Amino acid sequence: MTSAQSSNSNVPENDFILLEDSEDADNHNSAATATRLSLQFQLDESYLGQRIDQVAAIVWSDFSRERLKQWMKDGHLLVNGNVVKPKYKCEGNENLTLDVELEAQTTAQPEDIPLNIVYEDDDIMVINKPVGMVVHPGAGNPSGTLVNALLYHYPKSAELARAGLVHRIDKDTSGLLVVAKNLEAQFSLSKQLAKKSVYRIYDLICYGRIIAGGTIDEPIKRHPVDRIKMAILPGGRDAVTHYNVKERFQHFTRVQAQLETGRTHQIRVHFSYINFPLVGDPVYVSRVKVPSGASELLASTLRGFKRQALHAFKLGLVHPKTGEDMMFEAPWPEDFVNLLEVLRTENKAY
């Protein structure tokens, strides 16, 4: 398998897995670079009676409501060509125009960090993120992140919310991410995620023998006591994971999981919930589980695998400008390959 593959073939609609909802995000006309932004949006009756600042925050969800309100006051965001107050009530047929020069959206600093770029054009980048790289700067990780690397590789990403990122994967999960290089692409990709038309397949290795594929449909929210963890709890956000068994061993299973939603730790939480936790998961597995009678090689390999055995293997999307169906694949990282090789020799099924 090559490190990445892009396909022009049509991806069946029912194979797509989308993530969040940003209604009509592709109903924009823009003739601007990432620096000078000029957008239009035609409202319909579904917005009747809503405050214009609330509507603007729905239409252009990558900007905060407060920022959009300020642009209204400054005359950068017009309704039918006129300045209006944020409390203006929509009639449902207005034309919104946003004409503004963007400023830096992040205080993160660019860093010359190598990126494994699977695909890049004027609108998007697809990146194969390595194990151990944090996506966003945060407490304890102010530098060395994917955002720092993006700011160096493409300085204009500083003008975009989250440097153009529209989704993320955990620090110790490897694999594919798509990044927008301009606001129009970011709107389009956000809409695809919201409408569950982004196709995302993960490879994982879990403890236990899973007999057949299935679907896990359980809500996820922050754990009430351990704030590092997520948990299956009433009142959580809808979370759906489809999965298929790819390879069985005596005490382990290799699975492919397809995300219908994109919640924090979704695959890790769902598989722990059905009692097939991921090998190496430092958060949802209390200790390394070594099967009785395991060889020294298998035992040492399991103890030495100190991150969740999870890889974002396949990513499908519609190109935000050309409308082309695109599919990308990233090979398993070396530690994942080594773990599988050991399981195939030391824990093979009877």
C-alpha positions as CSV (number, residue, x, y, z in Angstrom):
1,M,0.0,0.0,0.0
2,T,1.3,3.4,-0.8
3,S,1.5,6.0,1.9
4,A,-1.4,7.8,0.4
5,Q,-3.8,7.4,-2.5
6,S,-6.3,9.9,-4.0
7,S,-9.1,8.6,-6.1
8,N,-11.4,10.4,-8.6
9,S,-13.9,7.6,-8.4
10,N,-17.3,8.4,-7.0
11,V,-17.6,7.4,-3.3
12,P,-21.1,5.9,-2.7
13,E,-23.2,8.3,-0.7
14,N,-24.1,5.7,1.9
15,D,-20.4,5.1,2.6
16,F,-19.9,8.7,3.8
17,I,-19.6,9.4,7.5
18,L,-20.2,13.0,8.4
19,L,-19.6,14.8,11.7
20,E,-21.4,18.1,12.7
21,D,-24.1,20.5,11.4
22,S,-23.4,23.8,9.8
23,E,-26.4,24.4,7.6
24,D,-25.9,25.8,4.1
25,A,-22.2,26.3,4.6
26,D,-21.7,26.1,0.9
27,N,-24.2,28.8,0.1
28,H,-21.4,31.4,-0.1
29,N,-19.9,33.5,-2.9
30,S,-16.5,34.8,-2.3
31,A,-13.9,36.5,-4.4
32,A,-11.3,37.0,-1.7
33,T,-8.0,35.7,-0.5
34,A,-7.6,34.5,3.0
35,T,-6.6,38.0,4.0
36,R,-9.4,40.0,2.4
37,L,-12.7,38.3,2.9
38,S,-15.9,39.0,0.9
39,L,-18.8,36.6,1.5
40,Q,-22.5,36.7,0.7
41,F,-25.4,34.5,2.0
42,Q,-29.0,34.5,1.0
43,L,-31.4,33.9,3.9
44,D,-34.6,31.9,3.5
45,E,-37.8,31.7,5.6
46,S,-36.2,29.2,8.0
47,Y,-34.5,32.2,9.6
48,L,-37.8,34.2,10.0
49,G,-38.0,36.0,13.4
50,Q,-34.4,35.2,14.6
51,R,-32.0,37.9,15.7
52,I,-29.5,38.7,13.0
53,D,-26.5,38.2,15.3
54,Q,-27.7,34.7,16.0
55,V,-28.3,34.0,12.3
56,A,-24.8,35.3,11.4
57,A,-23.3,33.0,14.0
58,I,-25.0,30.0,12.4
59,V,-24.2,31.1,8.8
60,W,-20.5,31.9,9.6
61,S,-19.9,29.5,12.5
62,D,-16.1,29.8,12.4
63,F,-16.4,33.3,13.9
64,S,-17.6,34.0,17.4
65,R,-21.0,35.7,17.8
66,E,-19.3,38.6,19.6
67,R,-16.9,39.1,16.7
68,L,-19.7,39.1,14.2
69,K,-21.7,41.6,16.3
70,Q,-18.6,43.9,16.3
71,W,-18.4,43.6,12.5
72,M,-22.1,44.6,12.3
73,K,-21.4,47.7,14.4
74,D,-18.3,48.6,12.3
75,G,-20.2,48.2,9.0
76,H,-18.4,45.2,7.8
77,L,-21.5,42.9,8.0
78,L,-24.5,44.3,6.1
79,V,-28.1,43.3,5.7
80,N,-29.5,44.1,2.2
81,G,-26.6,46.6,2.0
82,N,-27.5,48.4,5.2
83,V,-26.0,48.5,8.7
84,V,-28.4,47.0,11.3
85,K,-28.2,46.4,15.0
86,P,-27.5,42.9,16.3
87,K,-31.0,42.6,17.7
88,Y,-32.6,43.1,14.2
89,K,-35.2,40.4,13.6
90,C,-35.0,38.6,10.2
91,E,-37.8,38.6,7.7
92,G,-36.3,35.5,6.1
93,N,-35.4,36.9,2.7
94,E,-32.4,39.1,3.5
95,N,-29.0,39.0,1.7
96,L,-26.0,39.1,4.1
97,T,-22.7,40.5,3.0
98,L,-19.5,40.3,5.0
99,D,-16.5,42.3,3.8
100,V,-13.6,42.4,6.2
101,E,-9.8,42.1,6.4
102,L,-8.9,39.2,8.6
103,E,-6.5,39.5,11.5
104,A,-4.5,36.7,13.1
105,Q,-6.7,34.3,14.9
106,T,-4.1,32.6,17.0
107,T,-1.3,33.5,19.3
108,A,0.5,30.3,18.6
109,Q,3.9,30.7,17.0
110,P,5.1,29.1,13.8
111,E,7.6,26.3,14.2
112,D,9.7,24.4,11.6
113,I,8.3,21.0,12.4
114,P,8.3,18.4,9.5
115,L,4.8,17.5,8.2
116,N,3.9,14.3,6.4
117,I,1.7,16.0,3.7
118,V,-0.3,13.4,1.8
119,Y,-2.0,15.9,-0.5
120,E,-2.0,19.7,-0.9
121,D,-3.5,22.2,-3.3
122,D,-4.6,25.9,-3.0
123,D,-7.6,24.9,-0.8
124,I,-6.8,21.9,1.4
125,M,-4.0,19.9,3.0
126,V,-4.3,16.3,4.0
127,I,-1.8,15.3,6.7
128,N,-0.7,12.0,8.1
129,K,-0.2,12.9,11.8
130,P,2.4,10.9,13.7
131,V,2.0,9.3,17.1
132,G,2.8,11.8,19.9
133,M,2.0,15.0,18.1
134,V,-0.7,17.2,19.8
135,V,-3.1,18.9,17.4
136,H,-3.9,22.1,19.2
137,P,-1.7,24.1,21.7
138,G,-3.0,24.0,25.2
139,A,-2.1,23.7,28.8
140,G,1.1,21.8,29.0
141,N,1.6,21.8,25.2
142,P,2.2,25.4,24.1
143,S,4.5,24.4,21.3
144,G,5.4,21.4,19.1
145,T,1.8,21.0,18.0
146,L,0.3,20.5,14.5
147,V,-1.0,24.0,14.6
148,N,2.6,25.3,15.2
149,A,3.8,23.3,12.2
150,L,0.9,24.5,10.0
151,L,1.6,28.2,10.8
152,Y,5.2,27.7,9.6
153,H,4.3,25.7,6.5
154,Y,1.4,28.0,5.5
155,P,1.6,31.4,7.3
156,K,-1.9,32.5,6.1
157,S,-3.4,29.8,8.2
158,A,-3.0,32.2,11.1
159,E,-6.0,34.1,9.7
160,L,-8.3,31.1,10.1
161,A,-9.9,29.7,13.2
162,R,-7.8,26.8,14.6
163,A,-5.3,27.4,11.8
164,G,-7.8,25.8,9.3
165,L,-8.4,22.6,11.3
166,V,-11.9,21.3,11.1
167,H,-11.5,18.1,13.1
168,R,-8.8,16.5,15.2
169,I,-7.4,13.2,16.5
170,D,-5.8,12.4,19.9
171,K,-2.2,13.0,20.6
172,D,-1.3,9.2,20.5
173,T,-3.6,8.3,17.6
174,S,-1.9,8.4,14.3
175,G,-3.3,9.1,10.8
176,L,-5.2,11.4,8.5
177,L,-6.5,14.9,9.1
178,V,-7.8,17.4,6.6
179,V,-6.9,21.1,7.0
180,A,-8.5,24.1,5.2
181,K,-6.3,26.7,3.6
182,N,-9.0,29.4,3.2
183,L,-12.3,30.3,4.8
184,E,-14.4,29.0,2.0
185,A,-12.8,25.6,2.2
186,Q,-13.2,25.7,6.0
187,F,-16.9,26.4,5.7
188,S,-17.4,23.6,3.1
189,L,-15.5,21.0,5.2
190,S,-17.3,22.0,8.4
191,K,-20.6,21.5,6.6
192,Q,-19.5,18.1,5.3
193,L,-18.5,17.1,8.8
194,A,-21.8,18.4,10.2
195,K,-23.9,16.5,7.6
196,K,-21.9,13.3,8.1
197,S,-20.5,13.1,4.6
198,V,-16.9,12.9,5.5
199,Y,-15.7,9.3,5.3
200,R,-13.5,8.2,8.2
201,I,-12.1,4.7,8.8
202,Y,-9.9,3.8,11.7
203,D,-7.9,0.6,12.3
204,L,-7.6,-0.6,15.8
205,I,-6.5,-3.6,17.9
206,C,-8.5,-4.5,20.9
207,Y,-8.4,-7.0,23.8
208,G,-10.7,-10.0,23.4
209,R,-12.2,-11.9,20.4
210,I,-15.0,-10.0,18.7
211,I,-17.2,-12.5,16.8
212,A,-18.8,-10.2,14.3
213,G,-19.2,-6.6,13.2
214,G,-21.9,-4.3,14.5
215,T,-22.9,-0.7,15.5
216,I,-22.4,1.0,18.9
217,D,-24.9,3.7,19.4
218,E,-24.3,5.2,22.9
219,P,-24.2,8.8,24.1
220,I,-20.9,10.3,25.3
221,K,-20.2,13.1,27.7
222,R,-17.4,14.2,30.1
223,H,-16.9,11.8,33.0
224,P,-18.4,13.4,36.1
225,V,-15.4,12.6,38.4
226,D,-12.3,12.0,36.2
227,R,-12.2,15.0,33.9
228,I,-9.6,13.4,31.6
229,K,-12.1,10.7,30.6
230,M,-15.2,10.6,28.6
231,A,-18.1,8.2,29.5
232,I,-21.3,6.6,28.2
233,L,-23.9,8.6,30.2
234,P,-27.5,9.7,29.8
235,G,-27.7,13.2,28.4
236,G,-24.5,12.8,26.5
237,R,-24.1,13.8,22.8
238,D,-25.2,11.2,20.3
239,A,-22.3,9.0,19.2
240,V,-22.4,6.2,16.6
241,T,-19.6,3.9,15.6
242,H,-19.9,1.1,13.0
243,Y,-17.3,-1.7,13.0
244,N,-16.2,-4.8,11.1
245,V,-13.8,-7.6,12.3
246,K,-10.7,-7.8,10.0
247,E,-8.4,-10.2,11.8
248,R,-8.9,-12.5,14.9
249,F,-6.2,-13.8,17.2
250,Q,-6.5,-16.0,20.3
251,H,-7.0,-13.0,22.7
252,F,-7.1,-10.0,20.4
253,T,-9.0,-8.6,17.4
254,R,-8.1,-6.2,14.6
255,V,-11.1,-4.1,13.8
256,Q,-12.0,-1.3,11.3
257,A,-14.3,1.3,12.8
258,Q,-16.2,3.9,10.8
259,L,-17.3,7.1,12.5
260,E,-20.8,8.4,12.0
261,T,-20.2,11.1,14.6
262,G,-16.9,12.6,15.9
263,R,-17.0,12.8,19.7
264,T,-13.9,13.1,21.9
265,H,-12.4,9.6,22.5
266,Q,-15.4,8.1,20.7
267,I,-13.8,4.8,19.5
268,R,-11.9,4.4,22.8
269,V,-15.0,4.9,24.9
270,H,-17.3,2.8,22.8
271,F,-15.0,-0.2,22.7
272,S,-14.3,0.0,26.4
273,Y,-18.1,0.1,26.9
274,I,-18.6,-3.2,25.1
275,N,-15.7,-4.7,27.0
276,F,-13.2,-4.8,24.2
277,P,-10.8,-1.9,25.1
278,L,-8.0,-0.9,22.9
279,V,-4.5,-2.3,23.4
280,G,-2.2,0.2,25.1
281,D,-4.9,2.7,26.0
282,P,-3.4,4.6,29.0
283,V,-6.8,6.2,29.9
284,Y,-9.4,3.5,29.6
285,V,-7.3,0.4,30.4
286,S,-6.1,0.3,34.1
287,R,-3.2,-2.1,33.4
288,V,-1.5,-4.1,30.6
289,K,-3.4,-7.4,30.1
290,V,-1.0,-10.2,29.2
291,P,-2.7,-13.5,28.3
292,S,-2.0,-16.5,30.4
293,G,0.9,-18.5,28.9
294,A,2.0,-15.7,26.6
295,S,5.5,-15.9,25.2
296,E,8.2,-13.5,26.4
297,L,8.1,-11.7,23.1
298,L,4.3,-11.1,23.2
299,A,4.4,-10.0,26.9
300,S,7.2,-7.5,26.3
301,T,5.5,-6.2,23.1
302,L,2.3,-5.6,25.0
303,R,4.1,-3.9,27.9
304,G,6.1,-1.8,25.5
305,F,3.0,-0.5,23.5
306,K,2.2,2.5,25.6
307,R,-0.4,4.3,23.4
308,Q,-3.9,3.3,22.2
309,A,-3.6,1.0,19.1
310,L,-5.6,3.3,16.9
311,H,-4.8,4.7,13.4
312,A,-6.9,7.0,11.2
313,F,-6.5,4.9,8.1
314,K,-8.9,6.3,5.5
315,L,-10.4,9.7,4.8
316,G,-12.9,10.6,2.2
317,L,-14.3,14.0,1.3
318,V,-15.7,16.2,-1.4
319,H,-13.2,18.9,-2.6
320,P,-14.6,22.3,-1.4
321,K,-13.8,24.0,-4.8
322,T,-13.9,21.3,-7.5
323,G,-16.6,19.1,-6.1
324,E,-14.4,16.1,-6.7
325,D,-14.8,13.0,-4.5
326,M,-11.4,12.3,-2.9
327,M,-10.2,9.4,-0.9
328,F,-6.9,9.1,1.0
329,E,-5.2,6.3,2.8
330,A,-2.3,6.3,5.2
331,P,-0.2,3.2,6.1
332,W,0.0,1.8,9.6
333,P,2.9,3.3,11.6
334,E,5.8,1.1,12.6
335,D,4.7,0.3,16.1
336,F,1.3,-0.8,14.9
337,V,2.8,-3.0,12.3
338,N,5.2,-4.5,14.8
339,L,2.3,-5.3,17.2
340,L,0.4,-7.0,14.5
341,E,3.3,-9.1,13.4
342,V,3.9,-10.3,17.0
343,L,0.2,-11.2,17.4
344,R,0.2,-13.1,14.1
345,T,3.2,-15.3,15.3
346,E,2.6,-15.4,19.1
347,N,-1.1,-15.3,19.4
348,K,-2.5,-16.7,16.2
349,A,-6.0,-18.2,16.3
350,Y,-6.3,-22.0,16.4
